[in-house]
Amino acid sequence: MVQVVLNDLDSPDGEISIVLVDDPQIAVLNEKYLSRQGPTNVIAFAMREGEFSHLTPQLLGDVVISMQTAAAEARIAGVSLERRFRELLIHGILHLFGYDHERSEGEARRMDARSRELMERLEMTNDN
């Protein structure tokens, strides 16, 4: 699944870590690194930013997903947990590539459109 997304983003040799946690664990990360209270669904830690990013350009970063929040969001949306997980994984990976829905409405639309494209690609891949 990740390889399909990375291929589509022209980064077939990219490396990411995926960390699955619960709400208390992601709440700690949310507060420590983003200064936000409470749990969230996904946090991405990009490694292609900063002073030493050129040392390992294939290392994209970490995507941390709260499976507890993902499950709750899946129930509310009436979708499977697997689908919600894929959506959050794509969302996190796009953040690693510099997409930022909080920057502007235009950027949010751009990220949403790219997310939909990648979900469609995954669904086509799963059908084969």
N, C-alpha and C positions, 0 to 999 in steps of 0.2 A: 504494500500500500504506500509506504513512504517512498519507495523507489519510483513508483509511478508519478508521484507528485514532484519529486526532485528532477526526474527526467523532463517533465513538462515545464519546469522552471529553469531549464538549461543548466542544471547542476547535478549531473548524474553521479559525480564522485563526491558530492556533499555528504557530510556526516552530521547526524544529530543524535542527541540523547532524548529519550522519551521517559518521563518519570510520572508514574501514576500514584496519586496520593488521595487522602480523604480531606474533608473540609478543614479540620483543625490544622493539618499540616500546610495546606495552601494558604490559610489565613495568616500563618506565621510568615511565610514568604511574601505575601501581599503587603503586610505591614512593614517588614524589614526592608524590602527592596523598592516598593512602590508607594510607601507611606499611606496605604489605604487600609481601612478597617474591614475585617471580616473576610469570609471566603469569596473566591471568584471561581470561574470555570476553568480558565487556562491562563498561564503566564509563560511568556517566552523570554529567554535570556540569550540575546544574540552575541556571538563570539566574533563577528566580523566588524565589530566596532571597537574603537579605542586604539591606544598606542601600539599594541603588539598584534593587531589583527592580521597583519601581513605574514606573520610567521607560519600560520597553518590556515591558509585560505579555504581549504576544503572543510574545516571544522566550522559548521554553521551555528551551533548553539544547542540549547536545551529547551524542550517543550514540557512544561509541567501541567498535568491535567488532573483536576479533582474529579474522581469517578463518582463521588457522592453527589456533587452538584450536577455532573453530566446525567446521572440517573434521574435526578429530580427534574431536570430540564426536559429529558426525553419523555417522562410521564406527562408533564404539562403540555408538551407539543404533540403528544400522541404518536411519537416515532420510536423506533427501537433504540436501545442503548448503543448498539453498534453504529447506527447512523449518526447519532449525536456525537459519539466518540470521533468518527471520521470528520465531522464538521469542525469540532474543536481542534483536532490534529491539524487540519488544513489551515485553520485560523492561526494557530501557533506558528506553523511553518511560514506562513506569509509574513508574520511579524519578523521572523528571522531574516527575511529578504527585504525588510525595510518598509513594508506596508504598515500604515498606521491609521486606523479608522477614527482616532481621536483628534487627529491633526486638523481635518476639515471635512465638510460634507462631501466635497468632491473626492477626497481620498477614501472616505467611507464607501462611496459608491463604487470606486475603482476596486477596492478590496472585496466588496460584496460580489461584484461581477466576476472577479478572478476566482473567488471561493466557489461560486456556482459552476464555473467552467471545470475546476478541478474535481468537484463532486461528480459531475457528469462523466468525466474521464475515468474516475474510480468505478462508477457504476457500470460503464461499458467494459472495463477490465474485469470486473467481477462476473459479468454476464458471460464472458468467454471462458 
